[in-house]
Amino acid sequence: MRGTAVLVAALVLALVAFVALVNFVISGADWSLYIVFAAAGLGLVCFILDWVHKHRADKSEAAVRPDQEALREVFREG
């Protein structure tokens, strides 16, 4: 459940960055540009955290289930 919340947060931050970018283009306010970069940076961090969480879950599932030998081989190679 944690991974889904992080992904939703990343999507919300992407929306905030988009709205701030549109506001910057329309008004030219510098504070909008700061919000764009802050929201985009935080969104990337959330996206990476979500990817790491899902990657670890796949890796642990492959170690537990013996019928996924091919998936374990991929993790050993990478």
GIURHU-V429152 format. One record per backbone hydrogen bond with DSSP energy under -1.0 kcal/mol. NH is the residue of the N-H (numbers start at 1). CO is the residue of the C=O. E is the energy in kcal/mol with one decimal. If there is no record, write none. Layout:
NH;CO;E
NH;CO;E
This chain:
5;1;-1.6
6;2;-1.9
7;3;-2.0
8;4;-2.4
9;5;-2.2
10;6;-2.1
11;7;-2.1
12;8;-2.5
13;9;-2.5
14;10;-1.8
15;11;-1.9
16;12;-2.4
17;13;-2.5
18;14;-2.1
19;15;-2.5
20;16;-2.5
21;17;-2.2
22;18;-2.4
23;19;-2.3
24;20;-2.3
25;21;-2.4
26;22;-2.3
27;23;-3.0
28;24;-1.8
34;30;-1.7
35;31;-1.9
36;32;-2.1
37;33;-2.2
38;34;-2.4
39;35;-2.8
40;36;-2.5
41;37;-2.3
42;38;-2.5
43;39;-2.4
44;40;-2.1
45;41;-2.1
46;42;-2.5
47;43;-2.4
48;44;-2.4
49;45;-2.5
50;46;-2.3
51;47;-2.2
52;48;-2.6
53;49;-2.3
54;50;-2.4
55;51;-2.5
56;52;-2.5
57;53;-1.8
58;54;-2.2
59;55;-2.1
60;56;-2.6
61;57;-2.1
62;58;-2.0
63;59;-1.4
64;60;-1.5
65;61;-2.4
68;65;-1.3
72;68;-1.8
73;69;-2.0
74;70;-1.7
75;71;-1.9
76;72;-2.0
77;73;-2.1
78;74;-2.0
